[in-house]
Amino acid sequence: MEESFVQAAASLAGQGFGRPVHGSIRPSELRALGLEPSQVVDFSASISPLGPPAGLWEVLQKVDLTTYPDPENLALREELSRQLGTPEETILVGNGSTEIIHLLARAFLSPATGEAAKSALLLTPTYGEYVGACRLAGASIFNCNANFQPEAASPFSWDMEDVAEHIAAQRATLTFVCNPNNPTGVYLDEHAIGLLAEAADEAGGLLVVDEAYVNFVADRWDSLPLAGGPPVVILRSMTKDYALTGLRLGYAVASPEVIGRLASFQPDWSVNSLAQAAGLHALRDDSYLARAREAVQRSKKMLTKRLNESGYQVLPSPANFLLVEVGDGRMMREQLLRRGLVVRDCASFGLPAHIRIGIRPEPDCIKLAEGMGELRENP
C-alpha cells in the first residue's frame, strides 16, 4: 500500500460530513415513480430471507407498552450469555449494531479538551457508518483499501501484514473490519484477524470485528474467544439474523472493561421493549439460523448461476448478499426499480460499476434474475 494513499485518506476527517448511504427503499423515490411499497421487492437490504421467526406477532402483542423498557436488557443478555458461552458482563445490547458503532466512536475517539485528534483505521471498501461515526467523533481517519484483481479467485484482498503495519504507524485507537465484508463478501480467517488484533493491542487500541453477516456463513470460525481480551470487540446484528429490520437489535461482546465504558455512553431505554421481546423469542428458536443459512445458500447458488449465464460477473461471497459487476450500478438500479425490483448501487462504496443484491427467497431471486437477464438482452 502506497504511503501517499494513506495520507490522502487521512484528509477525509477534515471534509464536510454527510450522512452515510444505506440500502432500503426511499418512499419519496417510490412516489415519484407512482409505486406503492407493496409493489416492490427489496434486494437492497441483506437480511434473513425467512422473515421474522414464527409466532413473533403473538409475543409482541403481549408486551406492556405502558412500562419503560429494561435499560440493562437483562433477560436478553442472560439468554445471549447462555447461548454464546460468555459472561453477561461481556455483552452489551444496542439499538442495532450501528448504535454500538457510534458508542465506540464516542467512547474511544472523542478527544478531551486540548487533546490531538485520535485516529481510526478502516479496511475499505466497507460499511459507510464506520466513517460516519468516526467523523462525528472528530477522529483522523485512515483507509487501507483492498487490492482489486477482477480475475482472481478472491477479487478483493488486503495484505494483512501491511494493514498491521499501518495500525502501528497511525497508532489507531479503533480499527474497523467488517467480516464478512460489506459489500465485497471477503471473509477473513482466524489468522488474519489474530494478526490485526495483535497489532491493535501493541498500538494501545481496539480491533472492532463487525460480524453482522457471519451467521449466514456456512463455514464459520469461532471468533468469540478473541473477545475475552481487551483488544477485540465483536459486533453482531440480530436485525439481520432474524429479519427484525423495523425493530433494530444488535449486540457487542468484549472485555468487561470495554463493555462498561460503552454502557456509560449509552442512553437509557435505547433498546425498546418490543425489540427486547423479539430478541428473546428469536434466540429461543433453535433451528432458525440453520434454516436461514440453508435458504441463503440455495437461493444464492441459483441466482449466481443465472446471472453468470446472462453475462454478469458475480463475485464470490460466503455471506447473504452478492456483489455483481453490471457496468453502471446506478443505471441498473433505476432500470430495475421501474420493474419493482430494488437493488443497492455501490457508488457510495467507491464501486460505481457494481450493485449489491441481498439474498431473498427463491421465487423473488428468480424474478430478479429474469429482470436482469432481459435488461442484458435489451439494454
Secondary structure, 3 states (H helix, E strand, C coil): CCHHHHHHHHHHHHCCCCCCCCCCCCHHHHHHHCCCHHHCEECCCCCCCCCCCCCHHHHHHCCCCCCCCCCCCHHHHHHHHHHHCCCHHHEEEECCHHHHHHHHHHHHCCCCCCCCCCEEEEEECCCCHHHHHHHHCCCEEEEEECEECCCCCCCEECCHHHHHHHHHHHCCCEEEEECCCCCCCCCCCHHHHHHHHHHHHHCCCEEEEECCCHHHCCCCCCCHHHHHCCCEEEEEEHHHHCCCCCCCCEEEECCHHHHHHHHHHCCCCCCCHHHHHHHHHHHCCCCHHHHHHHHHHHHHHHHHHHHHHCCCEECCCCCCEEEEECCCHHHHHHHHHCCCEECEECHHHCCCCEEEEECCCHHHHHHHHHHHHHHHHCC
